[in-house]
Amino acid sequence: MFVITADQVDSRGRPDIVAPVLAGLNERSGDRLLLPVDRNAGDELQALTADADTAFDIVTTLARGDAWSVGLGIGGVRTPLPSHTREAGGDAFVAAREAVTRAKRAPTRFAATAIAAPQPAADVEALIGLLLTLRAGRSEAGWELYDLVSSGLTQAEAGARLGITPQSASDRARAAGLRADLAAQPALVRLLQSADAAQATSTG
């Protein structure tokens, strides 16, 4: 199981964005969540999913920009599940709490933790951290192209949508590291799946 605990950065100096982000994640992830994304402890939100792809999507969505410190916990969850994510417990929730605390001090504002088998989670943290570091230098124009390509358009189609030439689209994609980003994503999801499986093996 995957628990994402995210804490809003500088919540006292910024407007509270938990409610709209929470609603957006629930709409985006839908039935891939075990429970709806929930507000926890004021300026925090928590998500619970058994799906590695969904966990990766939530982590990278929250990590875009500088609004959140994001902790990913991997491990078991107590069942039966309650009605609300904030009422749930288990190793994954303990790990997510530890991870978000470390994320607040990390350059990428992301950390991953597991209780039963910590090394696979450390590998997840290191390699997702590399992806987030790559993304940190991406310009607004690069993100504009990324969003179109990741929605299913080809690079040429995305360039046409943006009104730029194929060569300009290629140059923009290269500067944004799009090829490396998109190639890494399936491998990172598989790494998350392996880290989750390692927890079950260790506790089994």
Secondary structure, DSSP 8 states (H G I E B T S, - for coil): -EEEEEEETTTTTS---HHHHHHHHHHHHGGGSSEEEEEETTTEEEEEES-HHHHHHHHHHHHSSSSEEEEEEES---SS--SSGGG--SHHHHHHHHHHHHHTTSTTSEEEEESSSHHHHHHHHHHHHHHHHHHHT--HHHHHHHHHHHTT--HHHHHHHHT--HHHHHHHHHHHTHHHHHHHHHHHHHHHHHHHHHHHHHH-
